[in-house]
Amino acid sequence: QVQLVESGGGLVQPGGSLRLSCVASGIIFNMYVMGWYRQAPGKERELVALINRSGRTNYADSVKGRFTISRDNAKNTVFLQMNGLKPEDTAVYSCNAYIRTVTDGYWGQGDQVTVSS
């Protein structure tokens, strides 16, 4: 059974930092592209960051320079370091694991990140 479990979300003030983790089980982790997505209330889910099997990364323009995605294949874990958080970063953040396409991949349950003073 495949499971992706996110953690690390919470409430933070503008300018603060959070580090999200997503632990995967039931898959051969190093074969998968890992991604972080977010969905704010009333908006569609959007890509935040991707990291492929060789460690190459891709970011949404809105988070470039502030967020960093990384992976630890030995621990079946993908991370999202978020610095300089803004209120517009408030959303439910979910991780995804796929081999061919995102829609064919696996999703975590999501973790709430709220940026507010």
C-alpha positions, 0 to 999 in steps of 0.5 A, a space after each residue: 500500500 502506497 502512503 505519502 505522509 506530510 508534516 511540518 505545516 502550521 501557523 507562521 508570521 510573514 517573513 518566517 520559515 517552515 520546513 515541510 517533509 513528506 515520507 513515502 512508503 510502498 514505492 521504490 522512492 528513487 524511481 519517482 519524481 517528487 513534487 509539492 503542490 498547494 491549493 488555497 481556498 477558492 483556487 485551483 491546485 498549483 505546482 510549487 516545486 518538483 525534483 526529479 530522479 537525478 535531483 534536478 529541480 523546478 519551481 513556480 515563479 512565485 516561490 523562486 529564491 524563497 523555497 527549496 525542494 530536496 530529497 533524501 532517497 535513503 529516508 524516502 523523504 522529500 522536503 520543502 524549505 520555505 523561507 520569507 513566507 508571505 500571506 499569499 503562501 497560505 494553502 494546503 500543501 500536498 506532495 505527489 510522487 509519479 513516474 510518468 504523469 502527475 495524474 497517474 501518481 500518488 498524493 499525500 493527504 495535505 498539510 495546512 500552512 498559514 502565514 498570518 500576523 
